[in-house]
Amino acid sequence: MTKHFTCLSDSQWETIKRLTDWNPPPQTGVPRTDFRKILNSIFFILTRGCRWADIPQNPDLYCSKSTAHRWLIILKEAHVFDRVLSGLLQVGISDNKIDLSQVAIDGFFSPRAWWRERG
């Protein structure tokens, strides 16, 4: 797996906007950060597996770590992030970019294993 990340392309961004189908909460106070920068920051963290503090300091492409983390929580609670990820999975499958014949599942962290041991 490569540790390389590129920001969302225009076509990827259009696909994600279509999948989102969500109206964010009303804006109050400080102007809202561009949603594309927020997703660039979140996807950077998820693809690299690094800390929030490691988001590049490039205000043209990324937002701050606190903004990205706050929006990840908002999107997760509104089930928007699940909808986007499952939609991207479906797009990847339909475009033959994901090979499902090579899927592996690791049940090591399954909560059921703990219950089986305790009897």
C-alpha positions in Angstrom: 0.0 0.0 0.0 1.4 3.4 -1.0 1.5 6.3 1.5 0.9 8.7 -1.4 -2.1 11.0 -1.3 -3.5 13.3 -4.0 -6.3 15.8 -3.4 -9.7 15.1 -4.9 -9.9 15.7 -8.7 -12.8 17.6 -10.2 -14.6 14.4 -11.3 -14.0 12.8 -7.9 -15.4 15.9 -6.2 -18.5 15.9 -8.4 -19.1 12.2 -7.6 -18.8 12.9 -3.8 -21.1 15.9 -4.1 -23.7 13.8 -5.8 -23.4 11.0 -3.1 -23.6 13.5 -0.2 -27.1 14.6 -0.8 -27.1 16.6 2.5 -27.6 20.1 3.7 -25.2 21.1 6.4 -26.4 22.9 9.5 -27.0 26.7 9.1 -23.9 28.8 9.0 -23.3 31.1 11.9 -20.3 33.2 13.0 -17.1 32.6 11.1 -17.5 31.7 7.4 -17.5 28.0 6.8 -14.5 26.3 5.3 -14.8 24.9 1.8 -16.2 21.4 2.0 -13.7 20.1 -0.6 -10.8 21.2 1.7 -12.5 19.4 4.6 -12.8 16.1 2.7 -9.2 16.5 1.3 -8.0 16.7 5.0 -10.1 13.8 6.2 -9.1 11.5 3.3 -5.5 12.5 3.8 -5.6 11.2 7.4 -7.6 8.1 6.5 -5.3 7.1 3.6 -2.0 7.8 5.3 -3.0 6.6 8.8 -1.3 9.6 10.4 -2.1 12.0 13.2 -4.5 15.0 12.8 -1.5 17.2 13.4 0.2 15.9 10.2 -2.3 17.5 7.9 -0.2 19.6 5.5 -0.2 23.4 6.2 -1.5 24.3 2.7 -4.6 26.5 3.1 -5.4 26.2 -0.6 -6.0 22.4 -0.4 -6.5 21.5 3.3 -8.3 22.8 6.4 -7.0 22.9 10.0 -6.9 19.7 12.0 -9.6 20.9 14.4 -11.9 21.8 11.5 -11.4 18.4 9.8 -11.9 16.5 13.0 -15.0 18.4 14.0 -16.5 17.9 10.5 -15.7 14.2 10.5 -17.8 13.8 13.7 -20.6 15.9 12.2 -20.6 13.8 9.0 -20.4 10.6 10.9 -23.3 11.4 13.2 -25.5 12.5 10.2 -24.6 9.3 8.4 -23.2 11.3 5.5 -19.8 9.8 5.7 -21.2 6.3 5.6 -23.3 7.2 2.6 -20.2 8.7 0.8 -17.9 5.7 1.5 -20.5 3.1 0.5 -21.3 5.1 -2.6 -17.6 5.3 -3.5 -17.3 1.5 -2.9 -20.2 0.9 -5.4 -18.6 3.2 -8.0 -15.3 1.4 -7.6 -17.0 -2.0 -8.0 -19.0 -0.8 -11.1 -15.8 0.7 -12.7 -13.9 -2.5 -12.1 -11.4 -0.7 -9.8 -12.1 -3.0 -6.9 -11.4 -6.7 -7.2 -13.7 -8.5 -4.7 -12.0 -11.9 -5.4 -9.1 -10.7 -3.2 -11.1 -9.8 -0.1 -9.9 -11.0 3.4 -11.6 -10.5 6.7 -9.7 -10.5 10.0 -11.9 -11.4 13.0 -9.2 -10.9 15.6 -10.9 -7.8 16.9 -14.3 -9.3 16.9 -16.1 -8.7 20.2 -17.6 -12.2 20.0 -14.1 -13.7 20.5 -13.9 -12.2 23.9 -17.3 -13.6 25.0 -16.3 -17.1 23.7 -13.2 -17.1 25.9 -15.1 -16.0 29.0 -17.5 -18.8 28.5 
